[in-house]
Amino acid sequence: MAIVELVMPKMGESIMEATILRWHKKPGDKVKVDETVLEIATDKVDSEVPSIAEGEITEILYNENDVVPVGTVIARVQTEAGATVAASPATPPVQETKAAAPETKFQTAPPRQEPARETPAPSSGEPRFYSPLVLTIAQQEGIPFAELEKIPGTGADGRVTKRDILEYVAHRGNAVQEPEVVHEAPQPQPAREIATVPAANSYGGNVEIIEMDRMRKLIADHMVRSKQISPHVTSFAEADVTNMVRWRDNVKKDFEKREGEKITFMPLFVEAVVKCIKRFPLVNCSLDGDKIILKKDINIGMATALPSGNLIVPVIRNADMLNLVGLTKQVNSLAGAARQNRLKPEDTQNGTFTITNVGTFGSLTGTPIINQPQVAILAVGAIKKRPVVVETEQGDSIAIRHMMYLSLSYDHRIVDGSLGSTFLSAVAQELENFDAGRGY
């Protein structure tokens, strides 16, 4: 017999913890290799965690809705045969009756320990991260964000853990109920009418209360944190995309017949953005305190609406290495996987710049919120036919053209108005100068 420890997997370089959504197995259940043991969620995507060994679940260390750091042991599996990975002598046997049995690990993980109650100071001046569970508890207990910021955290880098906020809530309740000490005898007061104050959670009128689902809570947290972290500035531009629209209309049937894919406008937008990022690489970076992390890879995120109404951002990796056919296949594949809830964790990681197509829903333009830790996001609006003034050799004339608005929100800590506006104008010019005679 051997004991294999299942650990919380690392879902990306910026993901330090995950929330357990549901256990598919319980102690005593049999499990096979690659069979799903539990479902977890980060602020990026939901995922299933498979077993790395065949055997019997002997112990589950965390409950559903617990937030667990990556690398932490979450369950143990007893196998029939010894594993090939070397055992860790520092870890005691799980069962006393099996003291002589070798204990093996596929990954080395620190033992679960209760955090010390000292309050470490945050490691930098960056805003503190709050897990979805902590934010949910704060919302349920009516703790405003300003008060949440003052709660001492015992987690990594001073983060507030579930235990921290629950202890704070307990002490907060006692403090509120503590009677005020009166040192003087009360004086008689004239009778007066007492105003009735409505309860904090009472709602007047004919209303329906809808509880946010877990993904919507994560999106809300992500958007609020982005606004807190980055001073947003938005610039706007207009582009005449008549050549691009006509080219797509001419080739879309042949393109689908030849490549087996429908070509939308998104691959054309990605192609234009990639060309401009190469000219203005500073919009393809992130910030770490006062350090600028310039990204050499160009990984384009594309905001995708889900049937539930929620939003997710799958990432086209190394978009600068793909031709138009490759971009089209990536766009269609990721969009389809998102709508069918088949995205893998790596499909939403390491984006360096994001495009959101608000025109899909008829919007002319928008002011998108930056997808952290990126520093810029482009919104493309609906393409509308309008009469516009066109300059010709014979002079100005009025023509019907396909027009589109673009908007770029950027982090003013690193992207100034000159760079943001210049980059946006470059994208607009790239779309306007589309070669209607090109191939694909």
GUBA-790028 format. One record per residue (C-alpha): z, y, x; residue number from 1. Coordinates in Angstrom, 1 decimal, padded with zeros to 4 digits, m for minus. Example, Ala and Ser with C-alpha at 12.3 -4.5 7.8 and 13.67 -1.06 7.14 Angstrom:
((007.8,m004.5,012.3),1)
((007.1,m001.1,013.7),2)
***
This chain:
((000.0,000.0,000.0),1)
((m000.6,003.6,001.1),2)
((000.0,007.0,m000.4),3)
((m002.8,009.5,m000.5),4)
((m001.9,013.2,m001.3),5)
((m004.2,015.3,m003.5),6)
((m004.2,019.0,m002.5),7)
((m005.3,022.1,m004.2),8)
((m008.9,022.6,m002.8),9)
((m010.0,025.8,m001.2),10)
((m012.6,027.4,m003.6),11)
((m013.8,030.2,m001.3),12)
((m012.7,032.4,001.6),13)
((m011.1,035.0,m000.8),14)
((m009.5,032.5,m003.1),15)
((m005.9,031.8,m002.2),16)
((m004.6,030.1,m005.3),17)
((m005.8,028.5,m008.5),18)
((m004.4,027.9,m012.0),19)
((m004.0,024.3,m013.3),20)
((m005.7,024.2,m016.7),21)
((m005.4,020.6,m017.7),22)
((m004.4,017.2,m016.2),23)
((m006.8,014.4,m017.1),24)
((m004.3,011.8,m015.6),25)
((m000.6,011.2,m015.8),26)
((001.8,009.2,m013.6),27)
((001.0,005.5,m014.0),28)
((m002.7,006.0,m014.8),29)
((m005.4,004.3,m012.7),30)
((m008.0,006.5,m011.0),31)
((m011.2,005.9,m009.2),32)
((m012.9,007.7,m006.3),33)
((m014.5,010.9,m007.6),34)
((m013.0,010.5,m011.0),35)
((m011.7,013.8,m012.4),36)
((m007.9,014.2,m012.1),37)
((m007.5,017.8,m013.3),38)
((m009.2,021.0,m014.2),39)
((m008.4,024.2,m012.4),40)
((m009.5,027.9,m012.7),41)
((m009.8,030.8,m010.3),42)
((m010.9,034.4,m011.1),43)
((m014.4,033.2,m010.3),44)
((m015.1,029.9,m012.1),45)
((m013.5,026.8,m013.7),46)
((m013.8,023.6,m011.8),47)
((m012.8,019.9,m011.9),48)
((m010.9,018.3,m009.1),49)
((m011.8,014.7,m008.4),50)
((m009.7,012.0,m006.8),51)
((m010.4,011.2,m003.1),52)
((m009.0,007.7,m003.4),53)
((m008.8,004.8,m005.8),54)
((m005.4,003.7,m007.0),55)
((m002.6,004.7,m009.3),56)
((m001.2,008.2,m009.9),57)
((002.4,008.0,m008.8),58)
((003.5,011.6,m009.0),59)
((002.3,014.9,m010.4),60)
((004.0,017.9,m008.8),61)
((002.8,020.8,m010.9),62)
((002.5,021.5,m014.6),63)
((m000.4,022.9,m016.6),64)
((m000.7,026.8,m016.3),65)
((001.1,026.7,m012.9),66)
((m000.5,028.9,m010.2),67)
((m000.7,026.8,m007.0),68)
((m001.7,028.0,m003.5),69)
((m004.7,026.3,m001.9),70)
((m003.7,023.5,000.4),71)
((m000.6,022.6,m001.6),72)
((000.0,019.0,m002.5),73)
((m000.4,018.7,m006.3),74)
((m000.4,014.9,m006.9),75)
((000.0,011.6,m005.1),76)
((m002.1,008.4,m005.4),77)
((m000.9,004.9,m004.4),78)
((m003.8,002.9,m003.0),79)
((m004.2,m000.8,m002.4),80)
((m005.4,m000.7,001.2),81)
((m004.5,001.5,004.2),82)
((m006.6,004.6,004.6),83)
((m008.6,005.4,007.6),84)
((m007.1,008.9,008.2),85)
((m004.1,009.1,010.5),86)
((m000.7,009.3,008.8),87)
((001.5,012.4,009.1),88)
((004.9,011.3,010.5),89)
((006.6,014.5,009.3),90)
((006.2,013.5,005.7),91)
((008.8,011.1,004.3),92)
((007.7,008.1,002.2),93)
((007.4,008.7,m001.5),94)
((009.3,005.5,m002.6),95)
((012.4,004.2,m000.9),96)
((011.3,000.6,m001.5),97)
((008.1,001.3,000.4),98)
((009.7,002.7,003.5),99)
((007.7,000.5,005.8),100)
((004.3,001.4,004.2),101)
((002.1,003.8,006.0),102)
((001.6,007.2,004.3),103)
((m001.8,008.7,004.7),104)
((m003.3,012.1,004.0),105)
((m006.8,013.3,003.6),106)
((m005.7,016.8,004.2),107)
((m002.6,018.2,005.8),108)
((m000.6,020.3,003.4),109)
((002.8,022.0,003.7),110)
((005.6,020.5,001.6),111)
((006.4,022.3,m001.7),112)
((009.3,024.6,m001.1),113)
((011.1,027.2,m003.1),114)
((010.4,030.6,m001.7),115)
((013.2,032.4,000.1),116)
((014.5,035.4,m001.9),117)
((013.9,037.9,000.8),118)
((011.4,040.5,m000.2),119)
((008.6,040.7,002.4),120)
((006.7,044.0,002.7),121)
((003.0,043.8,001.9),122)
((000.9,043.3,005.1),123)
((m001.3,046.3,004.5),124)
((m001.9,049.3,002.3),125)
((m004.2,047.4,000.1),126)
((m003.3,047.1,m003.6),127)
((m001.3,043.9,m004.4),128)
((m003.1,041.0,m006.0),129)
((m001.6,039.6,m009.2),130)
((m002.4,036.1,m010.5),131)
((m003.7,035.7,m014.1),132)
((m000.4,034.0,m015.0),133)
((001.7,036.9,m013.7),134)
((m000.5,039.4,m015.5),135)
((m000.2,037.4,m018.8),136)
((003.6,037.3,m018.5),137)
((003.7,041.0,m017.8),138)
((001.5,041.7,m020.9),139)
((003.6,039.5,m023.1),140)
((006.8,041.1,m022.0),141)
((005.5,044.7,m022.3),142)
((005.7,045.5,m018.6),143)
((003.3,048.3,m017.7),144)
((001.4,048.2,m014.5),145)
((003.4,051.0,m012.9),146)
((006.6,048.9,m013.4),147)
((004.8,045.7,m012.3),148)
((004.1,047.4,m008.9),149)
((007.8,047.9,m008.3),150)
((008.7,044.3,m008.7),151)
((009.7,042.7,m005.3),152)
((007.4,039.8,m004.4),153)
((008.3,036.7,m002.4),154)
((004.8,035.3,m002.2),155)
((002.3,035.6,000.6),156)
((001.8,039.2,001.6),157)
((004.4,040.3,m000.8),158)
((002.7,038.9,m003.9),159)
((004.7,038.6,m007.1),160)
((005.1,034.9,m008.1),161)
((005.8,033.4,m011.5),162)
((009.5,033.0,m010.5),163)
((009.7,036.6,m009.4),164)
((008.5,038.1,m012.7),165)
((010.5,035.7,m014.8),166)
((013.7,036.6,m012.9),167)
((012.8,040.3,m013.3),168)
((012.3,039.8,m017.0),169)
((015.7,038.1,m017.3),170)
((017.5,040.9,m015.5),171)
((015.4,043.6,m017.2),172)
((016.5,042.3,m020.6),173)
((020.2,042.4,m019.5),174)
((019.8,045.9,m018.2),175)
((018.2,047.1,m021.4),176)
((021.0,045.6,m023.5),177)
((023.8,046.9,m021.3),178)
((025.7,049.6,m023.4),179)
((026.0,053.1,m022.0),180)
((029.6,054.0,m020.9),181)
((030.9,057.0,m022.9),182)
((033.6,059.0,m021.1),183)
((034.2,061.5,m023.9),184)
((035.4,060.9,m027.4),185)
((032.5,061.2,m029.8),186)
((032.4,064.4,m032.0),187)
((031.6,064.1,m035.7),188)
((028.0,064.8,m036.4),189)
((026.4,065.9,m039.7),190)
((024.6,063.3,m041.7),191)
((020.9,063.2,m040.9),192)
((017.9,061.2,m041.9),193)
((017.0,058.4,m039.4),194)
((013.3,058.1,m038.7),195)
((011.9,054.6,m038.9),196)
((010.1,053.6,m035.7),197)
((007.5,050.9,m036.1),198)
((007.8,047.8,m033.9),199)
((005.8,047.8,m030.7),200)
((003.6,044.9,m031.9),201)
((003.1,046.0,m035.5),202)
((m000.4,046.9,m036.6),203)
((m001.2,048.9,m039.7),204)
((m004.1,048.4,m042.0),205)
((m006.4,045.4,m042.6),206)
((m006.6,043.9,m039.1),207)
((m007.4,040.5,m037.5),208)
((m005.6,039.7,m034.2),209)
((m007.7,037.7,m031.8),210)
((m006.0,036.2,m028.7),211)
((m008.1,036.7,m025.5),212)
((m009.3,033.4,m024.0),213)
((m008.4,032.6,m020.4),214)
((m011.7,033.7,m019.0),215)
((m011.7,037.1,m020.8),216)
((m008.2,037.7,m019.3),217)
((m009.5,037.0,m015.8),218)
((m012.5,039.3,m016.4),219)
((m010.1,042.0,m017.6),220)
((m007.9,041.6,m014.6),221)
((m010.9,041.7,m012.2),222)
((m012.3,044.9,m013.8),223)
((m009.0,046.7,m013.7),224)
((m008.3,045.8,m010.1),225)
((m011.8,046.9,m009.1),226)
((m011.2,050.3,m010.6),227)
((m007.8,050.5,m008.9),228)
((m009.3,049.6,m005.5),229)
((m012.6,051.4,m005.4),230)
((m013.3,055.1,m006.2),231)
((m016.4,054.6,m008.3),232)
((m019.4,056.9,m008.2),233)
((m022.6,056.3,m010.2),234)
((m026.0,057.6,m009.5),235)
((m029.1,057.4,m011.8),236)
((m032.8,057.1,m011.3),237)
((m036.0,056.5,m013.3),238)
((m038.8,054.3,m012.4),239)
((m042.4,053.9,m013.7),240)
((m042.7,050.1,m013.7),241)
((m046.1,049.9,m015.4),242)
((m047.8,048.0,m012.6),243)
((m045.0,045.4,m012.5),244)
((m045.0,044.9,m016.2),245)
((m048.8,044.4,m016.3),246)
((m048.8,042.1,m013.3),247)
((m046.2,039.9,m014.9),248)
((m048.1,039.8,m018.2),249)
((m051.2,038.7,m016.4),250)
((m049.7,035.9,m014.3),251)
((m046.8,034.5,m016.4),252)
((m048.9,031.8,m018.1),253)
((m050.5,030.6,m014.8),254)
((m047.2,030.9,m013.0),255)
((m045.4,028.6,m015.5),256)
((m048.3,026.1,m015.4),257)
((m048.4,026.0,m011.6),258)
((m044.7,026.3,m010.7),259)
((m043.1,024.8,m013.8),260)
((m040.9,028.0,m014.2),261)
((m040.9,031.0,m016.4),262)
((m041.0,034.2,m014.4),263)
((m038.7,037.0,m015.7),264)
((m038.2,040.5,m014.3),265)
((m035.0,039.5,m012.5),266)
((m036.7,037.9,m009.5),267)
((m038.8,041.0,m009.1),268)
((m035.7,043.2,m009.2),269)
((m034.0,041.0,m006.6),270)
((m037.1,041.1,m004.3),271)
((m037.1,044.9,m004.4),272)
((m033.3,045.2,m003.8),273)
((m033.5,042.8,m000.8),274)
((m036.2,044.9,000.8),275)
((m034.1,048.1,000.4),276)
((m030.9,046.4,001.7),277)
((m032.7,045.7,004.9),278)
((m033.4,049.4,005.2),279)
((m029.9,050.5,004.2),280)
((m027.6,047.7,005.3),281)
((m024.3,049.6,004.7),282)
((m024.5,048.9,000.9),283)
((m024.3,045.2,001.9),284)
((m020.7,045.3,003.2),285)
((m017.1,045.1,002.3),286)
((m013.9,046.8,003.5),287)
((m010.8,045.4,005.1),288)
((m008.4,048.3,005.3),289)
((m010.1,050.7,007.7),290)
((m012.6,048.1,009.0),291)
((m016.2,047.9,007.7),292)
((m017.3,044.3,007.4),293)
((m021.1,044.5,007.6),294)
((m022.7,041.3,006.0),295)
((m025.7,039.9,007.8),296)
((m026.4,037.5,005.0),297)
((m027.9,039.0,001.8),298)
((m026.4,037.1,m001.1),299)
((m027.4,038.6,m004.4),300)
((m025.1,038.1,m007.4),301)
((m026.7,038.4,m010.9),302)
((m024.4,039.1,m013.8),303)
((m025.0,036.5,m016.5),304)
((m023.8,036.6,m020.1),305)
((m022.4,033.4,m021.5),306)
((m022.7,032.1,m025.1),307)
((m019.0,032.8,m025.5),308)
((m019.6,036.5,m024.8),309)
((m017.9,036.3,m021.4),310)
((m019.5,037.2,m018.1),311)
((m020.0,035.3,m014.8),312)
((m021.8,036.2,m011.6),313)
((m023.7,033.3,m009.9),314)
((m025.0,034.1,m006.4),315)
((m028.5,033.7,m004.9),316)
((m027.7,032.8,m001.3),317)
((m029.9,034.1,001.5),318)
((m032.1,035.9,m001.0),319)
((m034.0,037.5,001.9),320)
((m035.2,034.0,003.0),321)
((m036.9,033.2,m000.3),322)
((m040.3,034.1,m001.6),323)
((m040.9,035.1,m005.2),324)
((m041.3,031.5,m006.3),325)
((m038.1,030.5,m004.6),326)
((m036.3,033.5,m006.2),327)
((m037.6,032.6,m009.6),328)
((m036.4,029.0,m009.3),329)
((m032.9,030.1,m008.1),330)
((m032.6,032.7,m010.9),331)
((m033.6,030.2,m013.6),332)
((m031.4,027.4,m012.2),333)
((m028.3,029.5,m011.9),334)
((m028.7,031.2,m015.2),335)
((m029.2,027.8,m016.9),336)
((m026.2,026.3,m015.2),337)
((m024.1,029.3,m016.2),338)
((m025.0,029.0,m019.8),339)
((m024.3,025.3,m019.9),340)
((m021.0,025.6,m018.0),341)
((m022.4,023.6,m015.1),342)
((m021.8,026.1,m012.3),343)
((m020.0,024.8,m009.2),344)
((m017.4,026.9,m007.4),345)
((m019.7,027.6,m004.5),346)
((m022.3,029.0,m006.9),347)
((m020.2,032.1,m007.5),348)
((m018.9,032.7,m003.9),349)
((m019.8,035.0,m001.1),350)
((m021.9,037.5,m003.0),351)
((m022.7,040.7,m001.0),352)
((m024.4,042.8,m003.7),353)
((m024.7,042.4,m007.5),354)
((m027.5,043.2,m010.0),355)
((m026.7,043.4,m013.8),356)
((m029.6,043.6,m016.3),357)
((m028.1,045.7,m019.1),358)
((m031.6,046.1,m020.5),359)
((m031.6,042.5,m021.6),360)
((m029.5,043.6,m024.6),361)
((m031.5,046.8,m025.2),362)
((m029.3,049.2,m023.3),363)
((m031.2,052.0,m021.5),364)
((m028.6,052.3,m018.7),365)
((m025.0,051.7,m017.9),366)
((m022.2,052.5,m015.4),367)
((m021.3,049.0,m014.0),368)
((m018.0,048.2,m012.3),369)
((m018.2,047.0,m008.7),370)
((m017.8,043.3,m008.2),371)
((m015.0,043.1,m005.6),372)
((m015.0,042.9,m002.6),373)
((m018.5,044.3,m002.6),374)
((m019.2,048.0,m002.4),375)
((m022.2,048.5,m004.8),376)
((m023.7,047.2,m008.0),377)
((m027.1,048.0,m009.5),378)
((m027.7,048.1,m013.3),379)
((m031.3,047.9,m014.6),380)
((m032.0,049.2,m018.1),381)
((m034.4,048.3,m020.8),382)
((m038.1,048.9,m020.1),383)
((m039.6,051.2,m022.7),384)
((m043.1,052.6,m023.3),385)
((m043.0,056.4,m023.3),386)
((m045.4,059.3,m022.9),387)
((m045.0,060.8,m019.5),388)
((m046.7,063.4,m017.3),389)
((m049.0,061.7,m014.7),390)
((m050.4,063.5,m011.7),391)
((m054.1,062.8,m011.1),392)
((m056.8,064.3,m008.9),393)
((m058.0,066.1,m011.9),394)
((m054.6,067.5,m012.6),395)
((m051.6,066.6,m014.8),396)
((m052.2,064.4,m017.9),397)
((m050.0,062.6,m020.4),398)
((m050.1,058.8,m020.4),399)
((m048.2,055.9,m022.0),400)
((m046.2,054.3,m019.2),401)
((m043.5,051.6,m019.0),402)
((m040.4,053.4,m017.9),403)
((m037.0,052.1,m016.9),404)
((m033.6,053.7,m015.9),405)
((m031.6,052.4,m012.9),406)
((m028.0,053.1,m012.1),407)
((m026.0,052.4,m009.0),408)
((m022.2,052.3,m008.9),409)
((m020.8,052.4,m005.4),410)
((m017.5,052.6,m003.5),411)
((m017.1,056.2,m002.4),412)
((m014.7,055.1,000.4),413)
((m017.7,053.9,002.4),414)
((m020.9,054.8,000.4),415)
((m021.4,058.5,000.1),416)
((m023.6,060.2,m002.4),417)
((m026.4,060.7,000.1),418)
((m026.6,057.0,001.0),419)
((m026.1,055.8,m002.6),420)
((m028.8,058.1,m004.0),421)
((m031.2,057.4,m001.2),422)
((m030.8,053.6,m001.6),423)
((m031.3,053.9,m005.4),424)
((m034.4,056.1,m005.0),425)
((m035.8,053.5,m002.5),426)
((m035.3,050.7,m005.1),427)
((m037.0,052.8,m007.8),428)
((m040.0,053.6,m005.4),429)
((m040.2,049.9,m004.5),430)
((m040.6,049.0,m008.2),431)
((m043.1,051.9,m008.9),432)
((m045.3,050.9,m005.9),433)
((m045.5,047.3,m007.1),434)
((m048.8,045.8,m006.0),435)
((m050.6,044.8,m009.1),436)
((m053.1,042.8,m007.2),437)
((m050.6,040.6,m005.3),438)
((m050.2,036.9,m005.5),439)
((m047.0,035.0,m005.8),440)
***
